């Protein structure tokens, strides 16, 4: 039996899932992705694989992940010798991000799941981080002061020579 589910896109833009023998929506395609179900969307007439274009339609509605700037950055790599490298890099980066997110979620669930008062545990955790944030803020302010000392004209709003 074939492990890849076939979804056919008809000229009327409807998607037909051959596995369940019914039309499905883009939201149901999204659910297949979330459930890690392998599928392929093909054009009914040409049998061309159009999975990527159907998945890209998720970006059109709601709150898109890819900003216009990010998409322009990616498009600049089309035809570039680094195209396959950037594609692989982005894929691996997102995979790592996902794994770390799951790991963090599991740790937080374990930590809060054992606590009698989960809000109190979060408060204590945040309080432990306060000295770190204070140190970071202190270093940032020192760096800012150094930058102002290097270029006092910028601080006064004056323009230097050649400006």
N, C-alpha and C positions, 0 to 999 in steps of 0.2 A: 504494500500500500504506500502511496506517495505521502510524505510527511508535510509537504507544502500545500497549504490550502489555496485553491484557485478562486479568485474573485474576478468576475468579468464586468467590464464597464461597457455599457450599451451607449449607442449614439445619443440617446435622450439623457445622458449623464447619470443614469441610475447604475448602482453597483449590485451585482447579483453574486451572492456567496454560494458556490456550487456545493459546499460541504453541508450546509443547512437547507439548501434549495429554496432560498428566498432572497428578496431584495434587502440590502442593508444600508445604513446611513454612514456618513463620515464618522460620527461618534462611535458607531459600532466597530469601524476600522480602528479607531483609536483604542478601543477596549481590547481588540486583538493584540495590538502593540503592547499595551500594559500587561496583558496576560502572557506575553512572550510566545504567542502563537505565530509560527512561520506562515507567511502567505505571500502570494504574488498576485498583483492586479494586472490583468491583461486587457487590451483593447479587443472587443468582441469581433470586430471586422478584420484587423490586421494581425491579431495575436501578439502584438508588440507588448513588451513588459513596460508598463507605465506606473509601476509601484512608487517610484520616486516622486512623480508629479502628484499622485494622489496624497502621499504623505506630506508633500509641501503645502497642500491645501490647508493643513492644520494651522499653518502660519498666517493664513489670511483672516481668520476670524478671532475674535476675543483679544487676548493679550499676547502678542507674538513674542517669542524668545529672541529671534534674530532681528536686531535693529537694522536700519538701512545702512548705517556705517559698517556694521559687521558684514552684511551681505556684499557691499562694495569691496571690502577688503578681500573677501573670498573670491569674488569674480575676477579681481586683478590677477589671481593665480591661474586662471584658466589659460591653457596653452603654454604656461611657464614650465620650465624643466622641473620646478619644485612642486608642481601640481599634485602629484601622487604623494609626495612627502607631507605636504600640508594637510592633505586629506587624512592620511594615516595618523599624523600628529593630533589632529582634532578628534578623531575617533578614539585614540588611546587616552587622550586627556579627559574626554567625557566619560569614558569607561572608568578611569581612575577616580574621577569626581563622584560617580555613582557608587562605586565600591566604598569610598570613604564616607559618603553620606549614609549608606546602609550600616556601616560599622559604627558611626557616631550614634545613629538612631537606636541600634541594638544596645549600645553601652548606656545611653540615656534611659531606655526602657528598663534595663536591668537595675540601674541605680534608683530610678523612681518607683519601679515596681516593688522593690523591697522596703521602701520607706513608708512609715506610718503617716507621715505628713510630707508629701512630695513638694509642696510649695516651700516648706521650710528648708528642705534639702537644696532646692534651687537658689534660695536666698543665701544660704551658707556658701554655696559654690560661687555665687556672684561676689560675695564679700571677700572670698579668698583671692579673687581676681583684681580687686580694687588697688592693691599696692602695685601690681604690674601695670595697670592702666595709668596710675599716677606717675610711675617712672617713665613710661612711654611719652606721656604728655610733657613731662619735665624736659626730656631730651628733645622733643619737638620744639618746645619754646626756646631752648638753648640754640638749636640750629637756626631758628627763625631770627633770633637776636644776632647771631653771627652773620647771617645773610644780610641783615639790615646794616650792620657795621661795615661790611664789605662795600656796599653801594649806598652811601647815605643820600645821594641825589635822588634815588628812586623813592626813598621814604618821604622826601620833601615834595615830591611831585615835579621836580625840576628835570630838565633834560640835559644830558651830558653832551660833550663835544661830539660833533658829527651826527647828531640826531635830528 
